[in-house]
Amino acid sequence: QVQLVESGGGLVQPGGSLRLSCTVSGTIFGIYMAWYRQAPGKQRELVARITTGSTTIYLDSVKGRFTISRDNAKNTVSLQMNSLKPEDTAVYYCDAKTTVMHYWGKGTLVTVSS
């Protein structure tokens, strides 16, 4: 079955950068892939989304700092995060939306602190 595995999280100083990657097993016939994040006690929020046509959308607070991309026959999706801020601290989840359902990864923790 389809599985999503995130990687690339870790501890970074404010102003630093991290690149998250999501590996999707098998082939997914879908509409878009996205990155969500959730901080403790907070609601999950959409960070960035990219369609099969490479149309992108970003959370206003990350616009200009984060870049989502997909490659390898749409089997992977990455999130390049630059100029990180403490408010970016959260567990980041990869999401793949197909015509049938959403598939979620287990998440990778990003901590921005000095």
VENTAFEN-V33895 format. One record per backbone hydrogen bond with DSSP energy under -1.0 kcal/mol. CO is the residue of the C=O (numbers start at 1). NH is the residue of the N-H. E is the energy in kcal/mol with one decimal. If there is no record, write none. Layout:
BEGIN
CO;NH;E + CO;NH;E
END
This chain:
BEGIN
3;25;-2.6 + 5;23;-2.5 + 7;21;-2.6 + 10;111;-2.8 + 12;113;-2.0 + 13;16;-2.4 + 16;84;-2.4 + 18;81;-3.3 + 20;79;-2.5 + 21;7;-2.1 + 22;77;-1.7 + 23;5;-2.0 + 29;99;-1.2 + 31;52;-1.5 + 32;97;-2.9 + 33;50;-3.0 + 34;95;-2.9 + 35;47;-2.8 + 35;48;-1.7 + 36;93;-2.9 + 37;45;-2.5 + 38;91;-2.3 + 39;42;-2.5 + 45;37;-2.1 + 47;59;-2.8 + 48;35;-2.8 + 49;57;-1.8 + 50;33;-2.6 + 51;54;-1.9 + 55;51;-2.2 + 57;49;-2.2 + 59;62;-2.0 + 59;63;-1.0 + 62;65;-2.4 + 62;66;-2.2 + 65;82;-2.0 + 67;80;-2.9 + 69;78;-2.9 + 71;76;-1.5 + 72;75;-1.5 + 75;24;-2.9 + 76;71;-1.5 + 77;22;-2.0 + 78;69;-2.0 + 79;20;-2.7 + 80;67;-2.2 + 81;18;-2.2 + 84;15;-3.4 + 85;88;-2.4 + 86;89;-1.8 + 90;110;-2.8 + 91;38;-2.0 + 92;108;-1.9 + 93;36;-2.9 + 94;105;-2.0 + 95;34;-3.0 + 96;103;-2.3 + 97;31;-2.3 + 97;32;-1.0 + 101;98;-3.0 + 103;96;-2.4 + 108;92;-3.0 + 110;90;-1.9 + 111;12;-2.8
END
